[in-house]
Amino acid sequence: MYSVNPLKKAVLVALALCSSIILPTVNAATWTINYPRPIDDTDARAQYPIALLKLALDKTGVNYELRPSDRILLTSKALRQLRENREVNVVWSMTDSQREKELTPIRIPIAKGLIGLRVFVINQNKKAKFNDVLSLTDMRKLVPIQGEEWPDTKILQANGFNVFTVPEFREAYNMIKQGKGDFFPRSVMEVKAELEVEGRRNSLYLEPSMALYYPTAMYYFVSSSNKTLANLIETGLNRAIDDGSFDALFESTYSPILESLGVNERKIFTLENPLLPIETPLTNSALWFKPTTDASKE
């Protein structure tokens, strides 16, 4: 009869015991993932990124808990905290080369590039200025308002605009109400929710006939030291793309908004984006939204 070496038998028993102890522990482990707390719990701009992040994590099968940071973190502050491994583990933000050097991007545009499709919040008293805009050259004569640290500011400047900058986006709305600057370009993702908060009183007006477009992406970013989380999110997003649930969430969220803004009827002026990293997956058309209106480009 075949007999097992006592030492080998002891090792096999120990391994079996370890397996019975370790595997349930791993399977039961919970990832706690902190994201930037929005300005308030009803902030519609944060609802889609959070919903998509949940969808991606669900696709991986891991146990997780998503938590907002203890305090409100606007994008610039959230990115600084992420670089320092403090308060948050993941931030969604428009990309540029500097951010991709300092952090780890998951290079799947979470809103198919809609962050670069911009309509204009203006002061009602300045409507007439836009009647004379027939070309990008005409558009450059107007002064846009943008945030000091936003990639958009550098993109507009690189395309010949004289940009008026402010510390954060609420102040930009105040400037428009006061008649300073000419227009506040806001992503089609953001503008409806923001105008609901700001109200259409105080001379705010959404210009109805034109838009700017520049190729760019909003990504999930994680700390450069957290490759495991980056791989987890990327795996989940790719699975959601493959089974169609990514597109379903995108369409249910943004199709009504795009229709209400009349995107396909607007004259769209296309800008170059010199900040766009070469790794941006522009050739994968499935990852991008393209308006049906021909972009006006000089």
C-alpha positions in Angstrom: 0.0 0.0 0.0 1.3 3.4 -0.9 2.2 5.5 2.2 2.6 9.3 2.4 5.8 10.7 3.9 4.8 12.2 7.3 6.5 15.5 6.6 4.8 15.8 3.2 1.5 14.8 4.7 1.9 17.6 7.3 2.6 20.1 4.6 -0.4 19.0 2.6 -2.7 19.3 5.7 -1.3 22.7 6.5 -1.9 24.0 3.0 -5.4 22.6 3.1 -6.1 24.4 6.3 -4.6 27.6 5.0 -6.8 27.4 1.9 -9.9 27.0 4.0 -8.9 30.0 6.1 -7.5 32.4 3.5 -10.0 32.1 0.6 -13.1 33.1 2.5 -11.2 36.0 3.9 -10.2 37.2 0.4 -13.6 36.7 -1.0 -15.2 38.5 1.9 -12.8 41.4 1.8 -14.4 44.8 1.1 -12.7 47.6 -0.9 -13.5 51.0 0.5 -13.3 53.5 -2.3 -13.7 57.2 -1.5 -14.7 59.7 -4.2 -15.0 63.5 -4.0 -18.1 64.6 -2.2 -20.1 66.9 -4.6 -21.4 70.3 -3.7 -24.6 68.7 -2.5 -26.3 65.3 -2.6 -28.6 66.4 -5.5 -25.7 67.5 -7.7 -26.7 65.9 -11.0 -23.2 66.3 -12.5 -21.8 63.6 -10.1 -24.7 61.1 -10.6 -23.5 59.6 -13.9 -19.8 59.2 -12.9 -20.8 57.5 -9.6 -23.4 55.3 -11.4 -20.8 54.2 -14.0 -18.2 53.5 -11.3 -20.7 51.3 -9.5 -21.5 49.5 -12.7 -17.8 48.9 -13.5 -17.1 47.6 -10.0 -20.2 45.4 -10.1 -18.8 43.8 -13.2 -15.7 42.7 -11.4 -17.5 40.8 -8.7 -15.5 42.4 -5.9 -17.0 43.4 -2.6 -16.8 47.2 -2.3 -18.2 50.2 -0.6 -18.3 53.6 -2.3 -18.1 56.5 0.1 -18.0 60.3 -0.5 -15.2 62.2 1.1 -15.9 63.8 4.5 -15.8 67.3 3.0 -16.8 68.8 -0.3 -13.9 68.6 -2.8 -14.0 70.5 -6.1 -11.9 69.0 -8.9 -8.7 70.9 -8.4 -8.6 70.2 -4.7 -9.7 66.5 -5.2 -6.8 65.9 -7.7 -4.3 67.4 -5.2 -5.6 65.1 -2.5 -5.5 62.1 -4.8 -1.8 62.8 -5.7 -1.0 62.8 -1.9 -3.1 59.7 -1.2 -5.4 61.6 1.1 -9.2 61.6 1.4 -10.0 60.1 -2.0 -9.0 57.0 -4.0 -10.6 57.9 -7.3 -11.5 61.2 -9.1 -13.1 61.8 -12.4 -11.8 64.7 -14.4 -10.9 66.0 -17.8 -7.5 64.8 -18.9 -4.3 66.6 -19.9 -0.7 65.6 -20.2 0.2 66.9 -16.7 -2.5 65.1 -14.9 -1.6 61.8 -16.7 2.0 62.3 -15.5 1.1 62.8 -11.9 -1.7 60.2 -11.7 -2.8 57.0 -13.3 -5.6 57.5 -15.8 -8.0 54.8 -16.9 -8.1 55.7 -20.5 -11.7 55.0 -21.3 -13.7 58.3 -21.8 -16.5 57.8 -19.3 -18.8 60.2 -21.1 -17.6 59.6 -24.7 -16.0 63.0 -25.0 -19.1 65.0 -24.2 -16.9 67.0 -21.8 -15.5 68.8 -24.9 -18.8 69.7 -26.4 -19.6 73.2 -25.0 -22.6 75.4 -25.2 -22.7 79.0 -24.0 -24.2 80.5 -20.9 -24.5 84.3 -21.5 -26.0 87.4 -20.1 -29.3 88.2 -21.8 -28.1 91.7 -22.5 -25.4 90.3 -24.7 -27.6 88.3 -27.1 -27.0 90.7 -30.0 -23.2 89.9 -29.9 -23.9 86.4 -31.0 -26.0 87.3 -33.9 -22.8 88.4 -35.8 -20.9 85.2 -35.1 -20.5 83.5 -38.4 -17.0 82.0 -38.1 -14.4 80.9 -35.6 -12.7 84.2 -36.3 -15.8 86.0 -35.1 -16.0 83.8 -32.1 -12.5 84.7 -31.0 -13.5 88.3 -30.7 -15.7 87.3 -27.7 -14.3 86.8 -24.2 -14.9 83.4 -22.5 -14.9 82.9 -18.8 -13.1 79.7 -17.4 -11.5 78.4 -14.2 -7.9 79.3 -13.5 -6.6 75.7 -13.3 -8.9 74.1 -15.9 -7.4 72.4 -19.0 -10.1 74.2 -21.0 -8.5 77.5 -20.3 -5.2 76.5 -21.9 -7.1 75.0 -24.8 -9.1 78.2 -25.5 -5.9 80.3 -25.2 -4.1 78.0 -27.6 -6.9 78.6 -30.1 -6.6 82.4 -29.9 -9.1 83.3 -27.2 -8.6 86.0 -24.6 -9.8 84.1 -21.6 -11.1 85.7 -18.4 -10.3 83.4 -15.5 -11.9 82.9 -12.1 -11.0 80.6 -9.1 -14.1 78.3 -9.5 -17.1 77.8 -11.6 -19.7 79.4 -9.3 -17.8 82.7 -9.6 -17.9 82.3 -13.4 -21.7 82.4 -13.2 -21.5 85.5 -11.0 -19.4 87.2 -13.6 -21.9 86.4 -16.3 -24.7 87.7 -14.2 -22.7 90.9 -13.7 -22.2 91.3 -17.5 -18.4 90.6 -17.3 -16.9 88.5 -20.1 -19.1 87.4 -23.0 -19.9 83.7 -22.5 -19.2 80.8 -20.1 -18.7 77.6 -22.2 -20.2 74.7 -20.3 -20.2 71.0 -21.3 -23.5 69.6 -22.4 -23.1 67.2 -19.5 -23.1 70.0 -17.0 -25.1 73.0 -18.2 -28.7 71.8 -17.7 -28.1 70.8 -14.1 -26.2 74.0 -13.3 -28.9 76.2 -14.8 -31.5 74.5 -12.7 -29.5 75.5 -9.6 -28.5 79.0 -10.8 -31.9 79.6 -12.2 -32.6 81.5 -15.4 -33.2 84.7 -13.4 -30.4 87.2 -12.9 -30.0 87.6 -16.7 -28.7 84.1 -17.4 -29.5 82.8 -20.9 -28.5 79.7 -22.8 -27.4 80.6 -26.3 -29.5 78.4 -28.6 -27.7 78.1 -32.0 -24.0 77.3 -31.6 -21.3 75.3 -29.7 -17.6 74.7 -29.4 -16.1 71.2 -29.7 -12.6 70.1 -28.8 -11.5 66.4 -28.5 -10.9 65.6 -24.9 -11.8 62.9 -22.4 -13.1 62.7 -18.9 -11.4 59.7 -17.2 -11.3 58.1 -13.8 -8.0 58.8 -12.2 -6.3 57.0 -9.3 -3.1 57.5 -7.5 0.0 56.5 -9.4 0.7 54.0 -6.5 -2.6 52.3 -6.8 -2.3 50.2 -10.0 -4.5 47.5 -8.5 -7.5 49.8 -8.3 -6.8 51.1 -11.8 -6.8 47.6 -13.2 -10.0 46.8 -11.3 -11.9 49.8 -12.7 -10.5 49.3 -16.2 -11.6 45.6 -16.2 -15.1 46.5 -15.1 -15.5 49.3 -17.7 -14.3 47.0 -20.5 -16.8 44.3 -19.4 -19.6 46.9 -19.3 -18.6 48.0 -22.8 -18.6 44.4 -24.1 -22.0 43.6 -22.7 -23.7 46.9 -23.7 -24.5 48.1 -20.2 -22.0 51.0 -20.6 -23.8 52.3 -23.7 -27.2 51.7 -22.1 -26.3 53.9 -19.1 -24.8 56.6 -21.3 -27.8 56.7 -23.6 -30.4 56.8 -20.8 -28.5 59.6 -19.1 -27.5 61.9 -21.9 -29.8 61.3 -24.9 -32.6 63.3 -23.4 -30.2 66.1 -22.5 -28.6 66.2 -26.0 -32.0 66.3 -27.6 -33.3 69.1 -25.3 -30.2 71.2 -26.1 -30.7 70.7 -29.8 -27.1 69.6 -30.3 -27.7 68.3 -33.9 -29.1 71.6 -35.0 -26.3 73.8 -33.6 -23.4 75.2 -35.6 -20.3 73.7 -34.0 -16.9 75.3 -34.1 -14.1 72.8 -33.7 -10.9 73.6 -31.9 -7.6 71.9 -31.6 -6.5 70.5 -28.3 -2.7 70.7 -27.9 -3.0 69.3 -24.3 -4.4 66.0 -25.5 -2.0 63.1 -24.6 -0.9 61.0 -27.5 -2.2 57.9 -25.7 -5.9 59.1 -26.0 -7.8 56.4 -27.8 -9.2 58.6 -30.5 -9.2 55.9 -33.2 -11.6 53.7 -31.2 -14.9 55.2 -32.5 -17.0 53.1 -30.1 -15.7 55.2 -27.2 -16.8 58.6 -28.6 -19.9 60.6 -29.3 -20.0 62.5 -32.5 -22.6 65.1 -33.3 -24.3 64.7 -36.6 -23.9 68.4 -37.5 -20.9 69.0 -39.6 -18.3 70.8 -37.4 -17.3 74.2 -38.7 -13.6 74.4 -38.8 -11.2 76.9 -40.2 
